[in-house]
Amino acid sequence: AALKHLADVVVFVLDPSQNCGFSLDEQLRLLSEIEKGFRKRFVVVINKSDLMENDEINSLAGRLSSRWRLVLAVSTIKGDGVGLLKERVLSLCQKTEP
């Protein structure tokens, strides 16, 4: 019930390293379930990009972008992509204001 009062933009953070205790497939199933119930804009974030090779990131991003429009890779440890993520989320929020 509380999820129905979400803002206009949902940022879903994936942990492809699976250190969070869930496989990537389980995380993607959760994302799909959340998406089903809401007509919100989704930003899918591939976190821990510093632990992946560029071809792995590109492959996963390509797979995800076939379903979700905005997919970004970030490394919060290194700060890579964090600025772009903030810019994109702010831009989406401004587009949804009345």
N, C-alpha and C positions, 0 to 999 in steps of 0.2 A: 504494500500500500504506500509506504513512504517513497518508493522509487517513482511513483507517478508524479511526484512533485519535483522531479529533477529539473535542472536548468535545461536550456535549449541545446547544450552541447555536452556530450559524454566523452570523456577521455578514458579509453580502456588501455591499460598498460600490460603488455605481454612480457613474460620472462622466458625467452627461448632457452635459457640455460637450465631451466626446470629446477632451479634451486629453491623455488617457492613451494615445492611439494606437489605440484601438479604438472602433468605432461603438457606439451604444447597443444595436443589435440583436446585435452580436457579444458584448457584455457579458451580455445577457440569455440568449443561447445558452449561454454558459459557465455562468451560474447554473443553467440548466436541466440541463446535463450533470452538474454537481456534485450537484445535488439528487437526481438519479436514483439515485445510488449510496448515498445515506445516508438514514437515518431519523432526521434531526435536526430541531430547530426552527431555522427560518431567520428572520433579521431582515434585511430588505432596506433599505439606506440609500441615499437619493438625496442625494449629496453636492453641494456647490457650489450650494446652493439660492439663495445670494445673486446668482448669475449668471442666475437664471431669474425670469420673471414668475410671480405667484401662480397664474394660470390654467394655466400650463404645468406647474407643480408638481402642482396638483390633478389635472390630466388624467393625468399620468404615474403619480401615486400611485393614482388610481382604476383605471387599467389594470393596475398591478402587484398591487393588493390583491384583484383577482378571482382571483388564483392564490396569492399569498403573504399570509398572515394579518397579519403585522406589517411595515408599510412606513412608514418615517419619513424626513422631509426634514431635512437638517442643513446648516449652513454652519460649517465648522470655522474659517474666517477670522473670522467674526463671533461664533461661539459659539452661534448659534441652533440649538436642538434637541439640542445635545450632552448637556445634563443629562438630558433625557427619554430619550435613547438609552441612557445609562448606567443609568438607573432601570429601564428595560424589560429590558435584558440581565441585570442583577443579579436582577431578579424572576424571569425565566425560569430562570436558573441555580439559584436557591433552590428552585424548583418541581421540579427534576430531581434534587436531592440525595436520597440514600437515607434 
